[in-house]
Every structure is written in C-alpha cells, then in structure tokens.
Amino acid sequence: MASAGGAVLASLSAAAALLLVLAALLPLAAASDSDHKYQAEEKVMLWVNKVGPYNNPQETYNYYSLPFCHPSDNPVHKWGGLGEVLGGNELIDSQIDIKFGRDVDKGTICSIELDPDKAKQLSEAIESSYWFEFFIGFVGEADRNSDNKYFLFTHKNIVIRYNGNQIIHVNLTQESPKLIDAGKALDMTYSVKWEPTNITFAHRFDVYLDYPFFEHQIHWFSIFNSFMMVIFLTGLVSMILMRTLRNDYAKYARDDDDLETLERDVSEESGWKLVHGDVFRPPRSLALLSALVGIGTQLAALILLVILLAIIGMLYIGRGAIVTTFIVCYALTSFISGYVSGALYSRHGGKNWIKAMIMTASLFPFMCFGIGLVLNTIAIFYRSLAAIPFGTMVVVFILWAFISFPLALLGTVVGRNWSGAPNNPCRVKTIPRPIPEKKWYLTPSVIALMGGLLPFGSIFIEMYFVFTSFWNYKVYYVYGFMLLVFLILIIVTICVTIVGTYFLLNAENYHWQWTSFFSAASTAVYVYLYSVYYYHVKTKMSGFFQTSFYFGYTLMFCLGLGTLCGAVGYLGSMLFVRRIYRNIKCD
C-alpha cells in the first residue's frame, strides 16, 4: 500500500459526497438495479467497491484491504460487465442494513479492535488521503497541529432521496472522528434518513455532471477557434488546387501541334511535375503501411460510432459502459481495417498476403496487449484492483480471436478482390529518379514533425477536458463537443497533410507516402508531450504505480490517435496526388 502526503479536513470529506457510487443505492450498473422499483421495507443493498489514494485514481485496492468491519467468510459479490471489471471494480456487500423508507437514527456496523499493525495501516491510509468508492470521501483526517495524530471517521450518515418507489440520489457524509491509537476499540456506526424529492428517475444523474466546468466559455471559444482554423486551411488547399495547379494543367492541355510552346514548357518544368514517373512507386515496408492505414481507418470509424452511441444512449451513466462499447465495437468493425489494408496492398502490387493479413489483424491489439501486460504485472505486484482478472483476459482474447481476427482476414480478402488492378495516372519508371538536396525545412523529417502542430492546436483545449475527466474524477458527458472536435481534427489533418505533401513533391521528393502518414501521426507526439505537462502541473499524482499507469494509458491512447491521424492524412494525400497527376500528360 503506497502512501502520499496531504492533510485532509473534515469539511472536505463532507463536501466530497458530490459523486456517490452506490451500486444498489445509486443505480448505474445493470438494468436490474437501475430500473428497480422498491417495496416498503424491502432490503436495499449497499455495496463497497474499492479504496485508494485520492491523487492516484488508478491505484485502487479492495475495500477490505483496510482493517474495516470485515464481512463473513463468503460475502455477497456483485460482478459487473466487461468494462466494469477492466476498470478495477469489485462490489462487495457492505453489511450495512438498509430498508427502503426506514430511517435509522444510529445503527452499529461492528467494533474494531486496533492493534499496532491496524493503527499503522489506517494512519498511512489517512496520510495518503484514501477514499472509498461507494462514496467520494476520505478515510479520516490528519491533525497537523498535534504531532501528526490521525483520526478515523467512525459514523456514516446516509441520506437517500427517493421519488415514489425508486431511489434518485444518495448523499453520504462521515462524522465522529476518533483518534487512532493501538489497543483502542472503535465502534463503527451508521444512520439512514429517507427524503422525498421531485427529481425524476430519468434525471437522477444530472447532479453529478459539472456543467460550469464542461460548458465554460473557453470550451465554446476553442470550438470557434478550431472552425476558423478549418476555414483557413481549406481555403489554403483550395488556393493550391485552383491557382497553382490550374496554370500547370493549362500547359499540358495545349495541342501537341504547338511544338515550340510545348518544348518551352517542358524545359521550364520543375517541382512536382518532374517526379510523375516515381510518385506512384510502391513505398518501403508496404505491408506495414497498409496495415497501419487500415487500422487507422477502422479506429476513425470506431471513434465516430462510439461518440454517436454515447450521444444517443448516454453511455456516461453506466460504469464501464464506454469501455465495453469500445471493445465490442472494435471487434465488430475489424472488417474495415482488413478491407482498406487489402485494397491498398493490392493496388501497390503486394505479394506477401499472409504477412499483410496477420499484421492488419494483430498489430494494434498486440501493441495494446504489450502495454497492458506491463501495467497488469505492476498492478499484480501491488495487489491492486487495477489488475485484470484472468477470466476477463480470456473474454477479451475470445472477442479478438473469434470475431475481430476473422473479420479482419475477411476484409483483407474482400479488399484484395474488389480493389481492382493498379490504375495509377502515371506509369512508374524502371530506374528511380535521384532526389536533389533541398533546404532543411523541405526535408521529410521536418515536414512530418511540423505536420502535427495545427491538428494538435485544434484539439488542445478538448484534451484538457478529456484528461481532467479521466484522471480527476469528473464525468465526461459533452460528447456533442467531442464529435465537433473530432470532425475538425479530421479536416485539419487532411488539409495540413495535403499542404505538406505538395511542398514535398515541389521539392522533387517523391517519398510522400510515409511522410504524409508521419506528418499526420505526429499529432500524437504533441499530445503525449502535453500529457507530460499535465502530469506535472495539473495533477498531484505520485509513486511508481500511478506514474506507470498514467504514462502507460497515455501511450496506448497516443498510439491509437497517431495511427488514426496517420491513416486519415495518408488517404487525403493519396486522393490529392492522384488528382493532380490525373490531368497531366505522362509518358
């Protein structure tokens, strides 16, 4: 059990009841709980979930890892869905006797006999600002003015608001702090009070949504600013297509009879026109590029689908619902990655189809599995609830092996057969054209590195809200904002990559395929750098466990984001390149 500094005031504990997670009292999980209608005096189950340092959201442990009132040898467990288990949730009976509609002035849970080990364990937990997850509150408080004495809250005051026969809200505060001292007995008590409310069951979750934070003016301003960026970039791309290229097309559209004019135009050729015999040359590591573009296209479709489902179905209400939806939809959309990868590989004349198929179906899941394996090993070492159970691993593997993998293979076969023969506008020359040296800012590495700046700028503000939701106990619900930002990101990425590709071709460098991919994918590099800033400036995380999970999860996210943006940028550049070379005369 790790420890981190920080004194906690009793008033903060009372205020922290903003987000109560009570599986039976605040119904967020299975439908059987969420729409249950109680009878008078019916037993209401209060589940405990996990406990951990407040500043380290992923460092969580079993509630009964602390010396609280332990249940019987076989306590009642409530197992959630796939997303809940992956989120480290383990619901156990709290032993608190609650009956629907019955007030309890003061009931006894148990009496705790504090030996030196238990006293030390509780003191360390209070020092680290430990919180429960059947409410957001703290284990106790530290008295900094009395030689670091620690006090444990021994009374839980539960206020339940109901409408008719359904529970709407639960508020839990802690009272009666007692000094932690070895050899002392602490009586753990509770009280229950029922209060009617006019809030309907459909709006029960509104109290937990931070409207002032998510709908702040800066959020709207960032959307407006991003729209202005989109208008500017689309105008820039349109100018390139309509002005620069139109004059070039006019030269090639002249009659062949005008030999003198034609010879003069050819002698004046420069830039992108000179590489028409090499621009459609297959890129290096074709199988890898095809797989990455296919995976990125699938991720783009997946993110769009999940956002729409979140808007329609309010997935933020259910614990783990977003994670479950993401995993299932990933498996079901694997056909897309296979199809795009197979079509791209076929159009470039690829021959090693087994390698291409396996790489497309396995590359991204195995990258995530590798990161997850390291994090899971750390969680097991710390005996944290963040460790994924073996059974859950088997379920995820089955989803991949029997749904995702076959669909990806099927998509590759269909893409191979339906893509048709290569039909490049210009024939590829046998001998590659030498690439002249250009200024440093026209090199592929610089273009790739600079390509991610504007896309990152378009999502910078939204990243703050997403990070704060994931790492600071806020419920993200503004998926309409996320949809707009996602569409803006796609448009900005395409425009910036097209401009970068045009500059590269004008520098007579025809290695545009990987350059366009990395130019768009570099957005993820800036997001990861921002995550480093966010970790040090915006959070109070500490310890090897939480640091590993923070940067491990962020790395997994950035790999997906980079692949998505890279695929979008490549496909946009591919359409652009085919379009500009379609109307010139190629030998």
C-alpha positions as semicolon CSV with decimal commas, in nm:
position;residue;x (nm);y (nm);z (nm)
1;M;0,000;0,000;0,000
2;A;0,157;0,326;-0,111
3;S;0,145;0,648;0,082
4;A;0,139;1,011;-0,026
5;G;0,137;1,328;0,176
6;G;-0,153;1,562;0,224
7;A;-0,375;1,671;0,512
8;V;-0,749;1,638;0,468
9;L;-1,002;1,849;0,651
10;A;-1,329;1,706;0,778
11;S;-1,529;1,964;0,586
12;L;-1,371;1,844;0,262
13;S;-1,487;1,494;0,340
14;A;-1,844;1,614;0,373
15;A;-1,825;1,811;0,050
16;A;-1,675;1,518;-0,134
17;A;-2,008;1,341;-0,135
18;L;-2,064;1,502;-0,476
19;L;-2,011;1,172;-0,654
20;L;-2,158;0,873;-0,470
21;V;-2,107;0,540;-0,633
22;L;-2,351;0,305;-0,468
23;A;-2,428;0,009;-0,688
24;A;-2,769;-0,051;-0,535
25;L;-2,849;0,293;-0,400
26;L;-2,732;0,493;-0,698
27;P;-2,818;0,261;-0,985
28;L;-2,553;0,291;-1,254
29;A;-2,473;-0,064;-1,348
30;A;-2,704;-0,341;-1,461
31;A;-3,055;-0,270;-1,576
32;S;-3,194;-0,485;-1,295
33;D;-3,065;-0,226;-1,048
34;S;-3,116;0,089;-1,248
35;D;-3,488;0,046;-1,305
36;H;-3,572;-0,146;-0,988
37;K;-3,885;-0,035;-0,806
38;Y;-3,876;-0,099;-0,434
39;Q;-4,146;-0,210;-0,196
40;A;-4,176;-0,064;0,152
41;E;-3,925;-0,218;0,393
42;E;-3,750;-0,401;0,105
43;K;-3,380;-0,459;0,166
44;V;-3,153;-0,218;-0,019
45;M;-2,802;-0,347;-0,083
46;L;-2,518;-0,107;-0,018
47;W;-2,203;-0,225;-0,194
48;V;-1,848;-0,125;-0,118
49;N;-1,610;-0,118;-0,411
50;K;-1,253;-0,001;-0,375
51;V;-1,026;0,228;-0,181
52;G;-0,709;0,413;-0,273
53;P;-0,512;0,741;-0,267
54;Y;-0,726;1,030;-0,388
55;N;-0,449;1,178;-0,602
56;N;-0,377;0,844;-0,775
57;P;-0,703;0,739;-0,945
58;Q;-0,573;0,407;-1,082
59;E;-0,404;0,295;-0,760
60;T;-0,702;0,118;-0,606
61;Y;-0,732;-0,174;-0,367
62;N;-1,001;-0,395;-0,225
63;Y;-1,211;-0,203;0,026
64;Y;-1,143;-0,463;0,290
65;S;-0,767;-0,436;0,245
66;L;-0,801;-0,176;0,520
67;P;-0,899;-0,301;0,867
68;F;-1,265;-0,204;0,845
69;C;-1,555;-0,423;0,953
70;H;-1,486;-0,737;0,754
71;P;-1,778;-0,942;0,619
72;S;-1,838;-1,310;0,672
73;D;-1,624;-1,579;0,511
74;N;-1,842;-1,578;0,197
75;P;-1,955;-1,220;0,139
76;V;-2,201;-1,142;-0,137
77;H;-2,029;-1,015;-0,453
78;K;-2,179;-0,831;-0,746
79;W;-1,997;-0,880;-1,074
80;G;-2,035;-0,616;-1,342
81;G;-1,979;-0,617;-1,716
82;L;-1,655;-0,626;-1,909
83;G;-1,593;-0,253;-1,880
84;E;-1,651;-0,254;-1,504
85;V;-1,404;-0,537;-1,448
86;L;-1,142;-0,369;-1,667
87;G;-1,197;-0,057;-1,458
88;G;-1,098;-0,246;-1,144
89;N;-1,442;-0,268;-0,983
90;E;-1,520;-0,535;-0,725
91;L;-1,852;-0,483;-0,547
92;I;-1,891;-0,649;-0,206
93;D;-2,172;-0,636;0,049
94;S;-2,115;-0,351;0,296
95;Q;-2,303;-0,522;0,583
96;I;-2,500;-0,202;0,643
97;D;-2,865;-0,291;0,695
98;I;-3,084;-0,055;0,493
99;K;-3,457;-0,098;0,432
100;F;-3,648;0,109;0,179
101;G;-3,819;0,401;0,354
102;R;-3,699;0,314;0,705
103;D;-3,493;0,574;0,891
104;V;-3,213;0,459;1,118
105;D;-3,101;0,701;1,389
106;K;-2,789;0,510;1,485
107;G;-2,708;0,154;1,385
108;T;-2,395;-0,043;1,466
109;I;-2,181;-0,199;1,193
110;C;-1,912;-0,352;1,415
111;S;-1,641;-0,272;1,668
112;I;-1,280;-0,253;1,551
113;E;-1,002;-0,355;1,791
114;L;-0,694;-0,157;1,691
115;D;-0,365;-0,340;1,729
116;P;-0,038;-0,165;1,629
117;D;-0,049;-0,303;1,272
118;K;-0,408;-0,190;1,212
119;A;-0,339;0,151;1,363
120;K;-0,035;0,196;1,139
121;Q;-0,227;0,080;0,831
122;L;-0,511;0,326;0,892
123;S;-0,268;0,609;0,969
124;E;-0,084;0,551;0,641
125;A;-0,414;0,543;0,454
126;I;-0,520;0,875;0,606
127;E;-0,178;1,022;0,530
128;S;-0,232;0,928;0,165
129;S;-0,588;1,072;0,158
130;Y;-0,751;0,737;0,089
131;W;-1,109;0,742;-0,034
132;F;-1,386;0,484;-0,067
133;E;-1,574;0,423;-0,388
134;F;-1,916;0,378;-0,251
135;F;-1,873;0,746;-0,198
136;I;-1,607;1,001;-0,280
137;G;-1,478;1,088;0,063
138;F;-1,176;1,027;0,279
139;V;-1,092;0,759;0,531
140;G;-1,008;1,010;0,803
141;E;-0,816;1,326;0,873
142;A;-0,473;1,421;0,998
143;D;-0,419;1,674;1,275
144;R;-0,106;1,864;1,170
145;N;-0,102;2,066;1,489
146;S;-0,088;1,769;1,729
147;D;0,222;1,570;1,639
148;N;0,067;1,409;1,330
149;K;-0,220;1,238;1,508
150;Y;-0,469;1,060;1,284
151;F;-0,844;1,039;1,326
152;L;-1,078;0,784;1,168
153;F;-1,437;0,874;1,086
154;T;-1,649;0,617;1,266
155;H;-2,001;0,724;1,169
156;K;-2,152;0,713;0,820
157;N;-2,453;0,938;0,771
158;I;-2,653;0,825;0,466
159;V;-2,928;1,044;0,322
160;I;-3,133;0,877;0,048
161;R;-3,369;1,079;-0,171
162;Y;-3,645;0,890;-0,347
163;N;-3,931;0,959;-0,585
164;G;-4,218;0,716;-0,543
165;N;-4,072;0,368;-0,533
166;Q;-3,738;0,450;-0,698
167;I;-3,414;0,577;-0,548
168;I;-3,291;0,902;-0,705
169;H;-2,989;1,034;-0,511
170;V;-2,770;0,925;-0,224
171;N;-2,562;1,156;-0,009
172;L;-2,310;1,013;0,235
173;T;-2,112;1,213;0,485
174;Q;-1,879;1,099;0,760
175;E;-1,881;1,214;1,119
176;S;-1,746;1,137;1,464
177;P;-1,367;1,129;1,408
178;K;-1,187;0,912;1,664
179;L;-0,817;0,912;1,742
180;I;-0,632;0,612;1,602
181;D;-0,446;0,456;1,890
182;A;-0,320;0,100;1,926
183;G;-0,519;-0,102;2,180
184;K;-0,826;0,116;2,140
185;A;-1,168;-0,012;2,026
186;L;-1,364;0,191;1,770
187;D;-1,738;0,145;1,728
188;M;-1,836;0,183;1,361
189;T;-2,190;0,318;1,329
190;Y;-2,424;0,449;1,062
191;S;-2,752;0,633;1,022
192;V;-3,002;0,635;0,737
193;K;-3,250;0,908;0,652
194;W;-3,503;0,895;0,367
195;E;-3,617;1,217;0,200
196;P;-3,868;1,255;-0,087
197;T;-3,766;1,453;-0,396
198;N;-3,938;1,583;-0,710
199;I;-3,645;1,489;-0,936
200;T;-3,750;1,220;-1,182
201;F;-3,563;0,895;-1,228
202;A;-3,461;0,995;-1,582
203;H;-3,272;1,299;-1,447
204;R;-3,117;1,129;-1,144
205;F;-2,765;1,162;-1,286
206;D;-2,772;1,536;-1,353
207;V;-2,645;1,624;-1,007
208;Y;-2,313;1,452;-1,082
209;L;-2,247;1,647;-1,403
210;D;-2,022;1,950;-1,370
211;Y;-2,200;2,190;-1,606
212;P;-1,995;2,503;-1,519
213;F;-1,669;2,317;-1,590
214;F;-1,756;2,149;-1,920
215;E;-1,971;2,427;-2,064
216;H;-1,734;2,708;-1,974
217;Q;-1,685;2,988;-2,227
218;I;-1,334;2,864;-2,305
219;H;-1,486;2,540;-2,433
220;W;-1,709;2,724;-2,678
221;F;-1,425;2,957;-2,774
222;S;-1,199;2,662;-2,857
223;I;-1,464;2,522;-3,091
224;F;-1,500;2,859;-3,265
225;N;-1,123;2,896;-3,291
226;S;-1,094;2,549;-3,446
227;F;-1,364;2,632;-3,700
228;M;-1,167;2,940;-3,803
229;M;-0,862;2,719;-3,848
230;V;-1,064;2,483;-4,068
231;I;-1,181;2,769;-4,288
232;F;-0,825;2,899;-4,325
233;L;-0,676;2,560;-4,411
234;T;-0,948;2,459;-4,654
235;G;-0,902;2,795;-4,822
236;L;-0,528;2,734;-4,845
237;V;-0,576;2,391;-5,000
238;S;-0,833;2,529;-5,242
239;M;-0,590;2,801;-5,346
240;I;-0,324;2,542;-5,421
241;L;-0,564;2,339;-5,630
242;M;-0,735;2,625;-5,812
243;R;-0,448;2,866;-5,878
244;T;-0,116;2,687;-5,876
245;L;-0,231;2,366;-6,038
246;R;-0,470;2,527;-6,284
247;N;-0,183;2,704;-6,458
248;D;0,013;2,381;-6,474
249;Y;-0,281;2,197;-6,624
250;A;-0,317;2,463;-6,890
251;K;0,035;2,394;-7,013
252;Y;-0,029;2,025;-7,052
253;A;-0,367;2,079;-7,213
254;R;-0,225;2,259;-7,516
255;D;-0,223;2,093;-7,852
256;D;0,078;1,885;-7,944
257;D;0,100;2,080;-8,272
258;D;0,238;2,379;-8,090
259;L;0,584;2,221;-8,073
260;E;0,770;2,536;-7,989
261;T;0,543;2,618;-7,696
262;L;0,547;2,259;-7,579
263;E;0,928;2,241;-7,585
264;R;0,949;2,566;-7,391
265;D;0,703;2,442;-7,129
266;V;0,886;2,112;-7,090
267;S;1,218;2,291;-7,048
268;E;1,056;2,502;-6,777
269;E;0,922;2,202;-6,589
270;S;1,006;2,199;-6,223
271;G;0,870;2,079;-5,896
272;W;0,603;1,814;-5,864
273;K;0,567;1,757;-6,240
274;L;0,921;1,622;-6,271
275;V;0,855;1,326;-6,039
276;H;0,549;1,192;-6,222
277;G;0,743;0,878;-6,313
278;D;0,824;0,798;-5,949
279;V;0,539;0,940;-5,745
280;F;0,339;0,615;-5,764
281;R;0,633;0,392;-5,685
282;P;0,536;0,147;-5,403
283;P;0,660;0,270;-5,064
284;R;0,906;0,084;-4,848
285;S;0,752;-0,160;-4,595
286;L;0,431;-0,172;-4,795
287;A;0,270;-0,436;-4,572
288;L;0,329;-0,228;-4,260
289;L;0,197;0,093;-4,417
290;S;-0,110;-0,088;-4,550
291;A;-0,179;-0,237;-4,207
292;L;-0,141;0,098;-4,030
293;V;-0,368;0,276;-4,277
294;G;-0,627;0,001;-4,242
295;I;-0,612;0,008;-3,862
296;G;-0,628;0,387;-3,854
297;T;-0,933;0,389;-4,080
298;Q;-1,103;0,137;-3,852
299;L;-1,020;0,348;-3,545
300;A;-1,164;0,659;-3,712
301;A;-1,489;0,475;-3,787
302;L;-1,486;0,325;-3,437
303;I;-1,442;0,658;-3,259
304;L;-1,719;0,814;-3,467
305;L;-1,950;0,521;-3,390
306;V;-1,880;0,526;-3,015
307;I;-1,931;0,903;-2,994
308;L;-2,266;0,874;-3,172
309;L;-2,371;0,588;-2,944
310;A;-2,268;0,795;-2,641
311;I;-2,477;1,088;-2,763
312;I;-2,779;0,871;-2,835
313;G;-2,757;0,631;-2,543
314;M;-2,591;0,842;-2,269
315;L;-2,320;0,582;-2,210
316;Y;-2,158;0,800;-1,946
317;I;-2,429;0,694;-1,699
318;G;-2,319;0,330;-1,686
319;R;-1,997;0,229;-1,509
320;G;-1,768;0,082;-1,771
321;A;-2,024;0,125;-2,049
322;I;-1,787;0,327;-2,269
323;V;-1,507;0,070;-2,233
324;T;-1,740;-0,222;-2,304
325;T;-1,888;-0,046;-2,607
326;F;-1,542;0,040;-2,739
327;I;-1,412;-0,318;-2,714
328;V;-1,720;-0,477;-2,869
329;C;-1,739;-0,219;-3,149
330;Y;-1,368;-0,261;-3,218
331;A;-1,420;-0,631;-3,276
332;L;-1,723;-0,571;-3,499
333;T;-1,552;-0,303;-3,712
334;S;-1,238;-0,507;-3,781
335;F;-1,367;-0,576;-4,132
336;I;-1,293;-0,211;-4,216
337;S;-0,923;-0,237;-4,134
338;G;-0,890;-0,555;-4,337
339;Y;-1,071;-0,411;-4,637
340;V;-0,872;-0,086;-4,651
341;S;-0,543;-0,264;-4,591
342;G;-0,614;-0,532;-4,852
343;A;-0,722;-0,280;-5,114
344;L;-0,416;-0,062;-5,056
345;Y;-0,177;-0,358;-5,058
346;S;-0,332;-0,492;-5,378
347;R;-0,320;-0,159;-5,563
348;H;0,053;-0,135;-5,494
349;G;0,118;-0,486;-5,620
350;G;0,188;-0,651;-5,283
351;K;0,265;-1,024;-5,288
352;N;0,309;-1,135;-4,924
353;W;-0,059;-1,160;-4,837
354;I;-0,025;-1,380;-4,530
355;K;0,204;-1,125;-4,367
356;A;-0,026;-0,839;-4,463
357;M;-0,337;-1,009;-4,324
358;I;-0,183;-1,113;-3,992
359;M;-0,022;-0,772;-3,943
360;T;-0,350;-0,591;-4,005
361;A;-0,545;-0,813;-3,767
362;S;-0,285;-0,826;-3,489
363;L;-0,067;-0,513;-3,488
364;F;-0,280;-0,274;-3,282
365;P;-0,424;-0,534;-3,039
366;F;-0,074;-0,668;-2,972
367;M;0,065;-0,318;-2,910
368;C;-0,211;-0,260;-2,654
369;F;-0,158;-0,609;-2,512
370;G;0,214;-0,542;-2,464
371;I;0,150;-0,219;-2,273
372;G;-0,135;-0,378;-2,079
373;L;0,081;-0,675;-1,982
374;V;0,343;-0,449;-1,827
375;L;0,080;-0,247;-1,639
376;N;-0,100;-0,561;-1,526
377;T;0,224;-0,705;-1,390
378;I;0,276;-0,386;-1,188
379;A;-0,083;-0,400;-1,060
380;I;-0,043;-0,765;-0,955
381;F;0,278;-0,681;-0,772
382;Y;0,096;-0,404;-0,583
383;R;-0,209;-0,631;-0,527
384;S;-0,427;-0,362;-0,679
385;L;-0,778;-0,400;-0,815
386;A;-0,641;-0,248;-1,137
387;A;-0,501;-0,594;-1,215
388;I;-0,717;-0,754;-1,483
389;P;-0,851;-1,097;-1,378
390;F;-0,753;-1,395;-1,589
391;G;-1,115;-1,464;-1,682
392;T;-1,154;-1,114;-1,823
393;M;-0,838;-1,161;-2,029
394;V;-0,988;-1,478;-2,172
395;V;-1,307;-1,293;-2,267
396;V;-1,111;-1,018;-2,445
397;F;-0,896;-1,277;-2,622
398;I;-1,206;-1,466;-2,740
399;L;-1,354;-1,143;-2,879
400;W;-1,035;-1,083;-3,073
401;A;-0,968;-1,442;-3,184
402;F;-1,322;-1,536;-3,289
403;I;-1,468;-1,203;-3,403
404;S;-1,203;-0,938;-3,470
405;F;-0,935;-1,158;-3,629
406;P;-1,168;-1,343;-3,872
407;L;-1,341;-1,020;-3,975
408;A;-1,006;-0,856;-4,045
409;L;-0,897;-1,153;-4,257
410;L;-1,229;-1,149;-4,443
411;G;-1,195;-0,776;-4,505
412;T;-0,844;-0,823;-4,643
413;V;-0,966;-1,088;-4,888
414;V;-1,258;-0,873;-5,000
415;G;-1,036;-0,565;-5,034
416;R;-0,787;-0,763;-5,242
417;N;-1,052;-0,892;-5,482
418;W;-1,262;-0,576;-5,510
419;S;-0,987;-0,315;-5,537
420;G;-0,915;-0,394;-5,899
421;A;-0,585;-0,374;-6,082
422;P;-0,345;-0,083;-6,020
423;N;-0,464;0,215;-6,226
424;N;-0,215;0,488;-6,146
425;P;-0,244;0,800;-6,362
426;C;0,127;0,783;-6,446
427;R;0,346;0,487;-6,531
428;V;0,626;0,414;-6,285
429;K;0,972;0,436;-6,441
430;T;1,214;0,147;-6,408
431;I;1,502;0,350;-6,267
432;P;1,423;0,569;-5,965
433;R;1,490;0,937;-6,016
434;P;1,761;1,086;-5,789
435;I;1,625;1,325;-5,528
436;P;1,803;1,663;-5,525
437;E;1,909;1,824;-5,200
438;K;1,674;2,093;-5,078
439;K;1,657;2,335;-4,789
440;W;1,628;2,176;-4,444
441;Y;1,265;2,279;-4,396
442;L;1,160;2,082;-4,707
443;T;1,301;1,751;-4,582
444;P;1,055;1,471;-4,495
445;S;1,150;1,467;-4,126
446;V;1,082;1,838;-4,077
447;I;0,758;1,826;-4,275
448;A;0,646;1,524;-4,071
449;L;0,731;1,692;-3,742
450;M;0,562;2,021;-3,829
451;G;0,253;1,849;-3,968
452;G;0,111;1,769;-3,626
453;L;0,120;2,120;-3,481
454;L;-0,204;2,256;-3,627
455;P;-0,408;1,937;-3,570
456;F;-0,288;1,937;-3,209
457;G;-0,385;2,302;-3,179
458;S;-0,737;2,214;-3,293
459;I;-0,783;1,959;-3,012
460;F;-0,564;2,115;-2,744
461;I;-0,848;2,253;-2,530
462;E;-1,056;1,937;-2,563
463;M;-0,759;1,729;-2,447
464;Y;-0,765;1,924;-2,121
465;F;-1,129;1,832;-2,060
466;V;-1,074;1,469;-2,158
467;F;-0,768;1,435;-1,937
468;T;-0,943;1,603;-1,645
469;S;-1,240;1,369;-1,680
470;F;-1,026;1,057;-1,689
471;W;-0,773;1,149;-1,421
472;N;-0,966;1,381;-1,188
473;Y;-1,297;1,208;-1,111
474;K;-1,520;1,410;-1,342
475;V;-1,789;1,256;-1,560
476;Y;-1,738;1,344;-1,927
477;Y;-2,076;1,393;-2,089
478;V;-2,033;1,659;-2,360
479;Y;-1,997;1,414;-2,647
480;G;-2,151;1,669;-2,882
481;F;-1,839;1,881;-2,827
482;M;-1,623;1,575;-2,882
483;L;-1,799;1,499;-3,212
484;L;-1,735;1,852;-3,341
485;V;-1,372;1,843;-3,230
486;F;-1,323;1,501;-3,389
487;L;-1,460;1,619;-3,724
488;I;-1,245;1,933;-3,703
489;L;-0,940;1,717;-3,631
490;I;-1,010;1,505;-3,940
491;I;-1,049;1,808;-4,167
492;V;-0,745;1,991;-4,030
493;T;-0,531;1,677;-4,053
494;I;-0,625;1,620;-4,416
495;C;-0,562;1,983;-4,513
496;V;-0,228;2,010;-4,335
497;T;-0,107;1,680;-4,478
498;I;-0,205;1,781;-4,831
499;V;-0,011;2,105;-4,798
500;G;0,291;1,918;-4,663
501;T;0,271;1,664;-4,945
502;Y;0,255;1,942;-5,203
503;F;0,566;2,109;-5,061
504;L;0,747;1,774;-5,058
505;L;0,660;1,699;-5,421
506;N;0,758;2,051;-5,523
507;A;1,096;1,976;-5,367
508;E;1,114;1,687;-5,619
509;N;1,093;1,428;-5,341
510;Y;0,851;1,151;-5,434
511;H;0,866;0,963;-5,098
512;W;0,535;1,112;-4,995
513;Q;0,359;0,801;-4,861
514;W;0,536;0,757;-4,529
515;T;0,593;1,132;-4,499
516;S;0,220;1,202;-4,522
517;F;0,147;0,929;-4,267
518;F;0,401;1,053;-4,014
519;S;0,311;1,416;-4,080
520;A;-0,042;1,346;-3,960
521;A;0,061;1,094;-3,694
522;S;0,295;1,344;-3,529
523;T;-0,015;1,497;-3,369
524;A;0,009;1,215;-3,115
525;V;0,365;1,320;-3,027
526;Y;0,241;1,664;-2,922
527;V;-0,048;1,511;-2,727
528;Y;0,200;1,292;-2,538
529;L;0,421;1,592;-2,464
530;Y;0,113;1,774;-2,338
531;S;0,037;1,477;-2,112
532;V;0,380;1,521;-1,951
533;Y;0,297;1,885;-1,881
534;Y;-0,047;1,790;-1,750
535;Y;0,101;1,530;-1,516
536;H;0,345;1,771;-1,354
537;V;0,129;2,084;-1,348
538;K;-0,237;1,978;-1,327
539;T;-0,224;1,667;-1,106
540;K;-0,081;1,562;-0,771
541;M;-0,007;1,205;-0,876
542;S;0,289;1,032;-0,718
543;G;0,450;0,692;-0,685
544;F;0,571;0,436;-0,936
545;F;0,232;0,266;-0,966
546;Q;0,027;0,568;-1,068
547;T;0,304;0,715;-1,284
548;S;0,331;0,387;-1,476
549;F;-0,044;0,370;-1,533
550;Y;-0,068;0,736;-1,631
551;F;0,201;0,724;-1,896
552;G;0,111;0,368;-1,999
553;Y;-0,253;0,455;-2,065
554;T;-0,150;0,778;-2,235
555;L;0,095;0,590;-2,458
556;M;-0,180;0,347;-2,557
557;F;-0,412;0,639;-2,636
558;C;-0,145;0,822;-2,838
559;L;-0,060;0,511;-3,041
560;G;-0,424;0,486;-3,141
561;L;-0,452;0,859;-3,209
562;G;-0,132;0,860;-3,415
563;T;-0,245;0,563;-3,622
564;L;-0,586;0,723;-3,678
565;C;-0,446;1,060;-3,783
566;G;-0,175;0,897;-3,994
567;A;-0,431;0,695;-4,187
568;V;-0,654;0,996;-4,245
569;G;-0,359;1,206;-4,358
570;Y;-0,230;0,937;-4,592
571;L;-0,569;0,878;-4,755
572;G;-0,621;1,251;-4,804
573;S;-0,277;1,288;-4,960
574;M;-0,333;0,984;-5,181
575;L;-0,650;1,137;-5,326
576;F;-0,470;1,469;-5,370
577;V;-0,173;1,311;-5,551
578;R;-0,394;1,106;-5,782
579;R;-0,599;1,416;-5,857
580;I;-0,310;1,645;-5,952
581;Y;-0,139;1,386;-6,173
582;R;-0,457;1,274;-6,344
583;N;-0,471;1,560;-6,593
584;I;-0,106;1,585;-6,693
585;K;0,041;1,401;-6,987
586;C;0,269;1,121;-6,871
587;D;0,498;0,920;-7,092
